[in-house]
Amino acid sequence: LRPDDIRCLQLLGETLLALRKPTEARAVLQDAIRLNSNVSGLYAKLLAAIKAEEGPEGVKKALKAYISRAGDERNASMLAGCGSYY
């Protein structure tokens, strides 16, 4: 396994999820998302791992955290872009 290869991490996470090891799958998928959050399907697999581990309430918390983090990142990038204007 190459820890810097998104595809390897994604396949490992999917395999661990299929083997009913959601805690391990979650950790691997979070690492993959940290490397590149734009890879298709990573977040959906992470939500599946969270659901298997914590149930529907865990998924709701994870989605809320994701939405707030995405909003914060969007706002920060917008402010960074406006910084040169002022």
Secondary structure, 3 states (H helix, E strand, C coil): CCCCCHHHHHHHHHHHHHCCCHHHHHHHHHHHHHHCCCCCCHHHHHHHHHHHHHCHHHHHHHHHHHHHHHHHHHHHHHHHHHHCCC
